[in-house]
Amino acid sequence: MSRKKYDANLPRNLTYRKASKSFFWRNPLTDKEFPLGQIARRDA
């Protein structure tokens, strides 16, 4: 299983999923993910 590289333009705990076209924020302490929804990249 290979992991995708992180997007260099985003912080490591913020991911963009193309399938749902939305951003997710991961809490670095608990590793829980929270959906941010379909927001602009500059707002993320």
N, C-alpha and C positions, 0 to 999 in steps of 0.2 A: 504494500500500500504506500503510494507516494503522496506526499503532501504538496499542495500548491504553494508557491512562493507568496509571501505577503505583498500587498500593494505598497509600493514605496511611498506613495502619496498619502497614505492613511496611517494612523497610529496602529500599533500591533494588535490592540484589543478592539479594533473597529474593522469589521469585515463587510464586504458588499457581495451579495449573492445575486448572480445574474438570473437565475431561475425565477426568483420572486421579485427581482428588481428592487430590493430593499436592503437597508443597512441593519446590521446587528452589532450591538455593543456587548463585549464579554467582560464580566467582572474578573479582574486578575486574581483576586483573593479566593473567590468561591468557584470560578470557572463557569458560572451560570451566564447564559446568553439572554439578552433582552432585545426584542425587536424595536427598531426605531421607525420602521415604516418606510414608505417611499418618499424620501426627502431629498432635497438638493444636496449635492456633494459638499458644497461650501457650508451648508448648515450642519452637516454631520460632524 
